[in-house]
Amino acid sequence: MVFRLVMEGILIFIVFAAAVFYVIRMVYNAFFAQSNAGCAKGCGSCQTSLPTFSDDLPQPNAKS
């Protein structure tokens, strides 16, 4: 009986500590992490500006 209560307490503490770590990491990434993304997720799917393709297009009057 006592062993079961101790194990439940340990399991609850582990889940709580993981949740606290996750929230702290999300707040840190939102304010302090350096990433190329425009949002806190850091996946790179959000862009802060539109891409420019002028380097990829051939110039009509370009001399080679």
N, C-alpha and C positions, 0 to 999 in steps of 0.2 A: 504494500500500500504506500509506504513512504517512498520507496524507489520510484513508483509510478508518478508521484507528485513531483519529485525532483526532476525526473526526465521531462515532464510536461513543462516545468519552469524553465529548464534549459532550452527546450524547443521554442518556447515563446520568446525567450531572450534572443535566440539566434534570428528568428523571423523579424523581431523588432529592430535588432541591430542592422540587419540587411536593409530594411525599409529606411532607416535613418541614413545609412550610407548612400543609398540610391537618391534620396532627396538632396542631401548635401552635394553629391556629384552633379546633379542636374542644376542646382543653383550656381555652383562653381563654373560649369560649362556655359551657363547663360551669361555670366558677367565677366569672367576672367580668361577663359580658354581662347586661344588663337586658332581660328579655323577659317576656311574659305567660304563656308556657308553663311547665309544671311540670317540664320536662326539658331536656336540653342541646340537643335538636334544634332548638328554636325555631320549630317549625311551627305551634304553637297548638292542636294536636289533644289534648294532655294538659291536663286541668283540675285545678287544685289544690283546688277546692271545687265543690260542686254548684250549678248556677244556681238563682236564685230567680225565680219568676214572679209574685210577689205584686203587683208593680206593674202587670202586664198584666191581672189578673183584676178583674172588677167587684166592688166591695164590696157586700154585701147590704143594709146599712143606711146607705149613703152618701147624704148630702144634697147635692144639686147646687145 
